[in-house]
């Protein structure tokens, strides 16, 4: 039934979906105290409080564009997106390297993997949804074309390394909270966040360059711009240094369009079994 609903919604024009989404975002913000509290707290603590109203609308657009991204004909999805700086990726391929793509919860992060996979085989780290009813919809949508899903466990990490050693790209959401033992505490917008160490390990083990990518949502449903950005931070040798560098790069990326970051995500939660950080970072 959910798949049928998404397929039905995918027939609507993207401007209509975004218009409905903007209204939905506002309604959810007003109706849910916990959602409102977390979104407002996170965006204000990061110094982007002036973007609050826009962020509420963009969060709703993020939800309503999913039927389009997941269920619309793939050609239609690809044509909705303009690509900038692909030559950065092509240079890595020409040098015989894979690529570690880091995509935060910024803009239409669901479309980035599909667009990349339309040009080259891509393996992305994937954590199954908690609600089993969503699994067929999400996995079917995310596995279109040359997009391969690697589970968020040891076998999935092996899949990522294998792809990199075959000079193919992989994708990771670096601001997703990892499980116990898979991360370290590192500053993120002035507060300590449990941050995955996997991207740094993938780079160290394969030599593949790290490239940041995000799909900015254009106004009035005009589509998306998929941008590729060089990772110019000094990565360091230790997991703590690498996590700090990656979070700093994410902060710079988010500052490009702060209203489109997923501020309601519980980025600062303490995963089960992980000791809480000793002290909070200051901004």
Beta strands, then each sheet from edge to edge (+ up, - down):
strand 1: 81-84
strand 2: 99-102
strand 3: 122-126
strand 4: 147-151
strand 5: 169-172
strand 6: 183-188
strand 7: 191-196
strand 8: 209-217
strand 9: 224-230
sheet 1: 1+ 9+ 8- 2- 5- 3- 4-
sheet 2: 6+ 7-
end
